[in-house]
Amino acid sequence: MNSRRHFLHKLSASLIALPAFSGRELNEIQLLNEKAYEGPVLRVAILGLGSYGTRVADAMKTCTRAKLVGAVSGTPSKIKDWQTKYGIPEKNCYNYENFDQIKNNPDIDAVYIITPNSLHAPFAIRTAKAGKHVICEKPMALNAKEGMTMIAACKAANVKLLVGYRVHFEPKTLEIIRMRNEGELGKVMFFQGLCGFRIGDPSQWRLNKALAGGGSMMDIGIYAINGSRYLVGEEPVWVTAQETKTDPVKFKEGVDETITFQLGFPSGVIASCLSTYSMNNLDRFYLNCEKGWAEMQPSTGYGPIKARTNKGELTHTHVTHQTVQMDEMSDIILGGKQPLVPVDGEEGLKDLKIIDAIFMAVKTGKKESLSL
Ligand code: NDP
């Protein structure tokens, strides 16, 4: 990146965090930035225009290397709204029935699947068959077996498969990983991950086993699993887990309310984690090491992420996670970039294998081995 382009890129990123600039000024700088960037742009269609899909679409307005160009929805009125709001042309809009026709559309490179969990695999396979790259929300699928079918479909179609692990690009997270990698914290000894919130409406898909594949673990507990892996820097080899349920009406069979689980890593590191749908203000990671420690709270929310280590507070500028994620994913898909923490299908599959083992450990009451 040349220095002018680098300056403009940095400036536009910092403007996201500086409300002192007017919307017009921001647009002008953004236009300048877009003009300055001359490299490839990933043209994305979002599939599933719900709450998180809208967040991603809004964040993509300030992307440089990715652009929202298409929409796929089961709700015709949303398509109309998105066409107006995001300037999406009619020819790039699909419903779930005619979606496969996207294969004939040369103006779309990738489809970002942001639906309830049970629809990730079927839509990913259709996307791959249409010859488009797949970006899929977490959890990648309902279980490891389904995840493997997605990986195989993308491989067969020679398209990339990425999972929306936005915090893998978050500056404070990356700084702690750098400190660990460079030995500043010493040998890792222990990780604690606390992830949860009190879930509302009992009729929502997140509490429906068929659509969600479980309860809190699939939705929020996965952050503790994933976080333990990228902060410890190893893959776990065993898991133990315990489930508690205070409301069996709201949290039906197969929908977990609270699970505590422990992961063991090859070097002897232990992770102790909590996943829950019945307690608020749980978004905390803690890493204990021989020479120091790191603490993040909030650790995976939309930010700003707060982090400190034994050396003091981390002060990296907040960037909108989904903006950076989509720009980085463009570099990965179009430029073959290797991110520090992977976001590919294999990464998604590892979390699914751990989730499968956690559910098994809850049933058996035994330590389950993991082979990732
Ligand atoms: P929403 O319920 O808000 O949106 C899901 C959308 O999927 C719906 O609006 C609908 O869009 C579409 N859809 C298709 N079939 C169904 C169905 N049977 N029932 C309900 N919706 C359906 O969910 P979220 O946006 O909160 O979550 C979607 C995915 O994103 C999940 O996998 C979740 O885990 C993930 N997520 C990730 C986050 C992150 O930080 N990475 C944060 C939040 C969610 P339409 O009307 O257009 O068809």
Boltz pocket constraint, residues with backbone or C-beta under 6 A from the ligand:
constraints:
  - pocket:
      binder: B
      contacts: [[A, 47], [A, 48], [A, 49], [A, 50], [A, 51], [A, 52], [A, 53], [A, 72], [A, 73], [A, 74], [A, 75], [A, 78], [A, 113], [A, 114], [A, 115], [A, 116], [A, 117], [A, 119], [A, 137], [A, 138], [A, 139], [A, 164], [A, 165], [A, 166], [A, 205], [A, 211], [A, 218], [A, 219], [A, 300]]
      max_distance: 6.0
